[in-house]
Amino acid sequence: MTEREIDRIIEMAWEDRTPFEAIETQFGVAEVEVIKLMRRELKESSFKMWRKRVNSGVSQKHLKKRSSDIERFKCSRQRSISNNKIT
């Protein structure tokens, strides 16, 4: 995995509305692997803050926690912003 891909995965992992399934669809990296990557790449305090947020009610990282009103996991400008593979 390139440094740019790792940076994008970290960015997506920090975004509250981007579920782990979107990361797996785009990069083939499952939730468990994202957690390991975050633990490895972030400072310990940042990792703990991220995990606390993911497991709170604020984050919608898991599709089962999301409102049924949200049917997609990307914005309409996503490809032009970051050249993501998904459209």
N, CA, C and O atoms as CSV, one atom per row, in Angstrom:
chain,resi,resn,atom,element,x,y,z
A,1,MET,N,N,0.843,-1.177,0.000
A,1,MET,CA,C,0.000,0.000,0.000
A,1,MET,C,C,0.894,1.248,0.000
A,1,MET,O,O,1.875,1.324,0.740
A,2,THR,N,N,0.543,2.198,-0.823
A,2,THR,CA,C,1.359,3.409,-0.925
A,2,THR,C,C,1.064,4.347,0.247
A,2,THR,O,O,0.059,4.201,0.943
A,3,GLU,N,N,1.953,5.299,0.443
A,3,GLU,CA,C,1.764,6.287,1.507
A,3,GLU,C,C,0.498,7.107,1.257
A,3,GLU,O,O,-0.224,7.457,2.190
A,4,ARG,N,N,0.245,7.400,0.002
A,4,ARG,CA,C,-0.963,8.170,-0.350
A,4,ARG,C,C,-2.239,7.389,-0.012
A,4,ARG,O,O,-3.203,7.963,0.495
A,5,GLU,N,N,-2.242,6.086,-0.292
A,5,GLU,CA,C,-3.405,5.255,0.043
A,5,GLU,C,C,-3.597,5.181,1.551
A,5,GLU,O,O,-4.725,5.259,2.039
A,6,ILE,N,N,-2.510,5.032,2.287
A,6,ILE,CA,C,-2.590,4.994,3.752
A,6,ILE,C,C,-3.162,6.308,4.279
A,6,ILE,O,O,-4.029,6.312,5.154
A,7,ASP,N,N,-2.670,7.421,3.739
A,7,ASP,CA,C,-3.184,8.730,4.154
A,7,ASP,C,C,-4.682,8.847,3.882
A,7,ASP,O,O,-5.427,9.368,4.712
A,8,ARG,N,N,-5.120,8.367,2.729
A,8,ARG,CA,C,-6.547,8.450,2.378
A,8,ARG,C,C,-7.383,7.553,3.285
A,8,ARG,O,O,-8.480,7.937,3.689
A,9,ILE,N,N,-6.880,6.370,3.607
A,9,ILE,CA,C,-7.613,5.474,4.510
A,9,ILE,C,C,-7.762,6.131,5.871
A,9,ILE,O,O,-8.838,6.087,6.468
A,10,ILE,N,N,-6.686,6.744,6.369
A,10,ILE,CA,C,-6.747,7.432,7.656
A,10,ILE,C,C,-7.756,8.574,7.597
A,10,ILE,O,O,-8.551,8.759,8.518
A,11,GLU,N,N,-7.718,9.328,6.518
A,11,GLU,CA,C,-8.671,10.427,6.345
A,11,GLU,C,C,-10.103,9.913,6.348
A,11,GLU,O,O,-10.966,10.481,7.017
A,12,MET,N,N,-10.358,8.857,5.613
A,12,MET,CA,C,-11.704,8.279,5.555
A,12,MET,C,C,-12.125,7.720,6.909
A,12,MET,O,O,-13.292,7.816,7.288
A,13,ALA,N,N,-11.175,7.137,7.636
A,13,ALA,CA,C,-11.481,6.582,8.949
A,13,ALA,C,C,-11.871,7.684,9.936
A,13,ALA,O,O,-12.703,7.455,10.814
A,14,TRP,N,N,-11.284,8.868,9.804
A,14,TRP,CA,C,-11.613,9.995,10.687
A,14,TRP,C,C,-12.973,10.587,10.358
A,14,TRP,O,O,-13.623,11.153,11.238
A,15,GLU,N,N,-13.420,10.471,9.113
A,15,GLU,CA,C,-14.700,11.053,8.709
A,15,GLU,C,C,-15.851,10.285,9.349
A,15,GLU,O,O,-15.953,9.069,9.190
A,16,ASP,N,N,-16.709,10.986,10.065
A,16,ASP,CA,C,-17.803,10.331,10.768
A,16,ASP,C,C,-18.786,9.622,9.843
A,16,ASP,O,O,-19.295,8.554,10.183
A,17,ARG,N,N,-19.052,10.198,8.695
A,17,ARG,CA,C,-20.086,9.619,7.827
A,17,ARG,C,C,-19.556,8.585,6.847
A,17,ARG,O,O,-20.335,8.014,6.083
A,18,THR,N,N,-18.273,8.331,6.847
A,18,THR,CA,C,-17.718,7.329,5.939
A,18,THR,C,C,-17.636,5.991,6.673
A,18,THR,O,O,-16.808,5.836,7.570
A,19,PRO,N,N,-18.478,5.023,6.309
A,19,PRO,CA,C,-18.461,3.744,7.023
A,19,PRO,C,C,-17.259,2.895,6.624
A,19,PRO,O,O,-16.640,3.106,5.581
A,20,PHE,N,N,-16.952,1.936,7.480
A,20,PHE,CA,C,-15.848,1.021,7.200
A,20,PHE,C,C,-16.073,0.274,5.882
A,20,PHE,O,O,-15.119,-0.073,5.185
A,21,GLU,N,N,-17.329,0.036,5.553
A,21,GLU,CA,C,-17.646,-0.671,4.301
A,21,GLU,C,C,-17.167,0.116,3.084
A,21,GLU,O,O,-16.770,-0.483,2.085
A,22,ALA,N,N,-17.197,1.438,3.150
A,22,ALA,CA,C,-16.716,2.262,2.039
A,22,ALA,C,C,-15.208,2.112,1.881
A,22,ALA,O,O,-14.697,2.055,0.762
A,23,ILE,N,N,-14.506,2.051,2.996
A,23,ILE,CA,C,-13.052,1.864,2.948
A,23,ILE,C,C,-12.733,0.494,2.361
A,23,ILE,O,O,-11.819,0.352,1.548
A,24,GLU,N,N,-13.496,-0.512,2.779
A,24,GLU,CA,C,-13.259,-1.865,2.255
A,24,GLU,C,C,-13.578,-1.937,0.766
A,24,GLU,O,O,-12.856,-2.590,0.012
A,25,THR,N,N,-14.649,-1.274,0.332
A,25,THR,CA,C,-15.006,-1.273,-1.084
A,25,THR,C,C,-13.907,-0.640,-1.930
A,25,THR,O,O,-13.554,-1.151,-2.993
A,26,GLN,N,N,-13.373,0.471,-1.449
A,26,GLN,CA,C,-12.386,1.197,-2.237
A,26,GLN,C,C,-10.984,0.606,-2.159
A,26,GLN,O,O,-10.281,0.535,-3.167
A,27,PHE,N,N,-10.576,0.182,-0.963
A,27,PHE,CA,C,-9.185,-0.238,-0.776
A,27,PHE,C,C,-9.016,-1.721,-0.447
A,27,PHE,O,O,-7.887,-2.212,-0.404
A,28,GLY,N,N,-10.115,-2.444,-0.214
A,28,GLY,CA,C,-10.014,-3.853,0.135
A,28,GLY,C,C,-9.455,-4.071,1.534
A,28,GLY,O,O,-8.863,-5.113,1.817
A,29,VAL,N,N,-9.644,-3.088,2.404
A,29,VAL,CA,C,-9.124,-3.152,3.770
A,29,VAL,C,C,-10.314,-3.252,4.720
A,29,VAL,O,O,-11.119,-2.325,4.817
A,30,ALA,N,N,-10.421,-4.381,5.420
A,30,ALA,CA,C,-11.534,-4.616,6.337
A,30,ALA,C,C,-11.393,-3.774,7.606
A,30,ALA,O,O,-10.325,-3.228,7.882
A,31,GLU,N,N,-12.471,-3.676,8.367
A,31,GLU,CA,C,-12.485,-2.868,9.589
A,31,GLU,C,C,-11.351,-3.226,10.538
A,31,GLU,O,O,-10.689,-2.340,11.077
A,32,VAL,N,N,-11.127,-4.499,10.743
A,32,VAL,CA,C,-10.057,-4.941,11.654
A,32,VAL,C,C,-8.696,-4.427,11.183
A,32,VAL,O,O,-7.867,-4.006,11.990
A,33,GLU,N,N,-8.481,-4.466,9.884
A,33,GLU,CA,C,-7.213,-3.981,9.328
A,33,GLU,C,C,-7.097,-2.460,9.436
A,33,GLU,O,O,-6.006,-1.933,9.652
A,34,VAL,N,N,-8.229,-1.752,9.285
A,34,VAL,CA,C,-8.228,-0.296,9.441
A,34,VAL,C,C,-7.844,0.055,10.881
A,34,VAL,O,O,-7.055,0.971,11.110
A,35,ILE,N,N,-8.395,-0.663,11.836
A,35,ILE,CA,C,-8.072,-0.424,13.244
A,35,ILE,C,C,-6.582,-0.650,13.487
A,35,ILE,O,O,-5.934,0.147,14.165
A,36,LYS,N,N,-6.043,-1.727,12.940
A,36,LYS,CA,C,-4.601,-1.998,13.092
A,36,LYS,C,C,-3.763,-0.888,12.449
A,36,LYS,O,O,-2.767,-0.445,13.021
A,37,LEU,N,N,-4.173,-0.444,11.262
A,37,LEU,CA,C,-3.457,0.623,10.573
A,37,LEU,C,C,-3.502,1.914,11.397
A,37,LEU,O,O,-2.489,2.597,11.543
A,38,MET,N,N,-4.663,2.239,11.924
A,38,MET,CA,C,-4.802,3.452,12.740
A,38,MET,C,C,-3.940,3.350,13.996
A,38,MET,O,O,-3.297,4.324,14.387
A,39,ARG,N,N,-3.923,2.193,14.621
A,39,ARG,CA,C,-3.103,1.995,15.827
A,39,ARG,C,C,-1.625,2.187,15.494
A,39,ARG,O,O,-0.877,2.769,16.280
A,40,ARG,N,N,-1.216,1.702,14.341
A,40,ARG,CA,C,0.193,1.777,13.936
A,40,ARG,C,C,0.601,3.191,13.517
A,40,ARG,O,O,1.708,3.633,13.824
A,41,GLU,N,N,-0.288,3.902,12.817
A,41,GLU,CA,C,0.064,5.176,12.206
A,41,GLU,C,C,-0.181,6.401,13.095
A,41,GLU,O,O,0.468,7.432,12.915
A,42,LEU,N,N,-1.106,6.297,14.044
A,42,LEU,CA,C,-1.438,7.448,14.879
A,42,LEU,C,C,-0.679,7.407,16.200
A,42,LEU,O,O,-0.209,6.357,16.639
A,43,LYS,N,N,-0.571,8.591,16.823
A,43,LYS,CA,C,-0.061,8.626,18.185
A,43,LYS,C,C,-1.071,7.891,19.059
A,43,LYS,O,O,-2.254,7.826,18.724
A,44,GLU,N,N,-0.612,7.342,20.169
A,44,GLU,CA,C,-1.493,6.570,21.047
A,44,GLU,C,C,-2.714,7.381,21.484
A,44,GLU,O,O,-3.833,6.869,21.478
A,45,SER,N,N,-2.504,8.637,21.860
A,45,SER,CA,C,-3.624,9.463,22.316
A,45,SER,C,C,-4.624,9.727,21.181
A,45,SER,O,O,-5.835,9.746,21.406
A,46,SER,N,N,-4.115,9.927,19.980
A,46,SER,CA,C,-4.998,10.141,18.825
A,46,SER,C,C,-5.780,8.881,18.510
A,46,SER,O,O,-6.969,8.948,18.198
A,47,PHE,N,N,-5.125,7.735,18.588
A,47,PHE,CA,C,-5.817,6.472,18.337
A,47,PHE,C,C,-6.937,6.259,19.353
A,47,PHE,O,O,-8.048,5.882,18.981
A,48,LYS,N,N,-6.654,6.497,20.620
A,48,LYS,CA,C,-7.671,6.319,21.666
A,48,LYS,C,C,-8.848,7.263,21.447
A,48,LYS,O,O,-10.001,6.870,21.628
A,49,MET,N,N,-8.566,8.505,21.061
A,49,MET,CA,C,-9.625,9.467,20.790
A,49,MET,C,C,-10.472,8.998,19.602
A,49,MET,O,O,-11.699,9.091,19.634
A,50,TRP,N,N,-9.813,8.495,18.559
A,50,TRP,CA,C,-10.532,8.000,17.381
A,50,TRP,C,C,-11.415,6.814,17.734
A,50,TRP,O,O,-12.577,6.765,17.331
A,51,ARG,N,N,-10.875,5.853,18.487
A,51,ARG,CA,C,-11.660,4.656,18.860
A,51,ARG,C,C,-12.854,5.044,19.715
A,51,ARG,O,O,-13.948,4.507,19.543
A,52,LYS,N,N,-12.648,5.969,20.630
A,52,LYS,CA,C,-13.753,6.425,21.483
A,52,LYS,C,C,-14.845,7.051,20.622
A,52,LYS,O,O,-16.032,6.812,20.841
A,53,ARG,N,N,-14.440,7.840,19.656
A,53,ARG,CA,C,-15.418,8.497,18.771
A,53,ARG,C,C,-16.145,7.472,17.889
A,53,ARG,O,O,-17.361,7.556,17.712
A,54,VAL,N,N,-15.411,6.522,17.345
A,54,VAL,CA,C,-16.020,5.492,16.489
A,54,VAL,C,C,-17.062,4.688,17.267
A,54,VAL,O,O,-18.110,4.330,16.729
A,55,ASN,N,N,-16.768,4.413,18.517
A,55,ASN,CA,C,-17.676,3.599,19.322
A,55,ASN,C,C,-18.769,4.405,20.009
A,55,ASN,O,O,-19.605,3.840,20.714
A,56,SER,N,N,-18.771,5.713,19.813
A,56,SER,CA,C,-19.803,6.559,20.412
A,56,SER,C,C,-21.002,6.646,19.477
A,56,SER,O,O,-20.990,6.092,18.378
A,57,GLY,N,N,-22.012,7.333,19.920
A,57,GLY,CA,C,-23.199,7.516,19.094
A,57,GLY,C,C,-23.022,8.588,18.027
A,57,GLY,O,O,-23.854,8.702,17.127
A,58,VAL,N,N,-21.948,9.378,18.113
A,58,VAL,CA,C,-21.704,10.461,17.164
A,58,VAL,C,C,-21.308,9.909,15.800
A,58,VAL,O,O,-21.792,10.371,14.767
A,59,SER,N,N,-20.439,8.934,15.808
A,59,SER,CA,C,-19.907,8.380,14.568
A,59,SER,C,C,-20.917,7.452,13.908
A,59,SER,O,O,-21.710,6.790,14.578
A,60,GLN,N,N,-20.870,7.417,12.590
A,60,GLN,CA,C,-21.717,6.504,11.824
A,60,GLN,C,C,-20.828,5.560,11.017
A,60,GLN,O,O,-21.119,5.253,9.861
A,61,LYS,N,N,-19.733,5.100,11.645
A,61,LYS,CA,C,-18.750,4.270,10.958
A,61,LYS,C,C,-19.298,2.896,10.615
A,61,LYS,O,O,-18.769,2.214,9.738
A,62,HIS,N,N,-20.353,2.487,11.301
A,62,HIS,CA,C,-20.950,1.188,11.025
A,62,HIS,C,C,-22.310,1.413,10.377
A,62,HIS,O,O,-23.120,2.193,10.877
A,63,LEU,N,N,-22.556,0.737,9.279
A,63,LEU,CA,C,-23.815,0.946,8.558
A,63,LEU,C,C,-25.024,0.691,9.441
A,63,LEU,O,O,-26.053,1.347,9.275
A,64,LYS,N,N,-24.925,-0.253,10.381
A,64,LYS,CA,C,-26.070,-0.554,11.243
A,64,LYS,C,C,-26.410,0.603,12.179
A,64,LYS,O,O,-27.528,0.666,12.690
A,65,LYS,N,N,-25.459,1.530,12.419
A,65,LYS,CA,C,-25.708,2.688,13.273
A,65,LYS,C,C,-26.287,3.863,12.489
A,65,LYS,O,O,-26.756,4.835,13.081
A,66,ARG,N,N,-26.255,3.778,11.175
A,66,ARG,CA,C,-26.679,4.903,10.336
A,66,ARG,C,C,-28.187,4.971,10.205
A,66,ARG,O,O,-28.888,3.964,10.316
A,67,SER,N,N,-28.659,6.153,9.971
A,67,SER,CA,C,-30.067,6.358,9.698
A,67,SER,C,C,-30.411,5.698,8.363
A,67,SER,O,O,-29.597,5.693,7.440
A,68,SER,N,N,-31.583,5.158,8.269
A,68,SER,CA,C,-32.002,4.518,7.011
A,68,SER,C,C,-32.220,5.563,5.908
A,68,SER,O,O,-32.352,5.212,4.736
A,69,ASP,N,N,-32.257,6.834,6.285
A,69,ASP,CA,C,-32.412,7.906,5.301
A,69,ASP,C,C,-31.153,8.097,4.457
A,69,ASP,O,O,-31.221,8.635,3.352
A,70,ILE,N,N,-30.006,7.658,4.974
A,70,ILE,CA,C,-28.736,7.810,4.262
A,70,ILE,C,C,-28.516,6.547,3.434
A,70,ILE,O,O,-28.296,5.468,3.983
A,71,GLU,N,N,-28.576,6.687,2.119
A,71,GLU,CA,C,-28.476,5.522,1.239
A,71,GLU,C,C,-27.123,5.400,0.551
A,71,GLU,O,O,-26.890,4.423,-0.160
A,72,ARG,N,N,-26.227,6.360,0.741
A,72,ARG,CA,C,-24.927,6.316,0.084
A,72,ARG,C,C,-23.856,6.696,1.088
A,72,ARG,O,O,-24.152,7.224,2.159
A,73,PHE,N,N,-22.603,6.422,0.732
A,73,PHE,CA,C,-21.518,6.758,1.647
A,73,PHE,C,C,-20.487,7.671,1.018
A,73,PHE,O,O,-19.332,7.702,1.442
A,74,LYS,N,N,-20.902,8.409,0.016
A,74,LYS,CA,C,-19.963,9.341,-0.601
A,74,LYS,C,C,-20.721,10.591,-1.038
A,74,LYS,O,O,-21.932,10.567,-1.259
A,75,CYS,N,N,-19.988,11.651,-1.151
A,75,CYS,CA,C,-20.617,12.871,-1.641
A,75,CYS,C,C,-20.545,12.869,-3.167
A,75,CYS,O,O,-19.747,12.140,-3.755
A,76,SER,N,N,-21.365,13.672,-3.791
A,76,SER,CA,C,-21.431,13.692,-5.252
A,76,SER,C,C,-20.140,14.204,-5.879
A,76,SER,O,O,-19.886,13.945,-7.056
A,77,ARG,N,N,-19.312,14.929,-5.112
A,77,ARG,CA,C,-18.062,15.478,-5.627
A,77,ARG,C,C,-16.844,14.630,-5.252
A,77,ARG,O,O,-15.712,15.045,-5.501
A,78,GLN,N,N,-17.052,13.471,-4.669
A,78,GLN,CA,C,-15.939,12.691,-4.121
A,78,GLN,C,C,-14.869,12.363,-5.152
A,78,GLN,O,O,-13.683,12.527,-4.869
A,79,ARG,N,N,-15.248,11.909,-6.326
A,79,ARG,CA,C,-14.257,11.537,-7.342
A,79,ARG,C,C,-13.394,12.739,-7.726
A,79,ARG,O,O,-12.173,12.619,-7.821
A,80,SER,N,N,-14.012,13.880,-7.944
A,80,SER,CA,C,-13.244,15.048,-8.356
A,80,SER,C,C,-12.362,15.577,-7.237
A,80,SER,O,O,-11.324,16.184,-7.499
A,81,ILE,N,N,-12.765,15.352,-5.995
A,81,ILE,CA,C,-11.982,15.833,-4.853
A,81,ILE,C,C,-10.751,14.965,-4.631
A,81,ILE,O,O,-9.655,15.491,-4.436
A,82,SER,N,N,-10.912,13.652,-4.658
A,82,SER,CA,C,-9.802,12.783,-4.275
A,82,SER,C,C,-9.489,11.659,-5.268
A,82,SER,O,O,-8.699,10.766,-4.965
A,83,ASN,N,N,-10.107,11.703,-6.451
A,83,ASN,CA,C,-9.884,10.668,-7.461
A,83,ASN,C,C,-10.174,9.267,-6.955
A,83,ASN,O,O,-9.469,8.317,-7.296
A,84,ASN,N,N,-11.215,9.139,-6.137
A,84,ASN,CA,C,-11.585,7.826,-5.601
A,84,ASN,C,C,-12.081,6.919,-6.708
A,84,ASN,O,O,-12.602,7.383,-7.723
A,85,LYS,N,N,-11.916,5.624,-6.506
A,85,LYS,CA,C,-12.322,4.639,-7.494
A,85,LYS,C,C,-13.829,4.485,-7.561
A,85,LYS,O,O,-14.375,4.155,-8.614
A,86,ILE,N,N,-14.513,4.725,-6.436
A,86,ILE,CA,C,-15.950,4.526,-6.427
A,86,ILE,C,C,-16.651,5.769,-6.948
A,86,ILE,O,O,-16.190,6.890,-6.734
A,87,THR,N,N,-17.762,5.564,-7.631
A,87,THR,CA,C,-18.510,6.726,-8.142
A,87,THR,C,C,-19.965,6.613,-7.767
A,87,THR,O,O,-20.759,7.491,-8.105
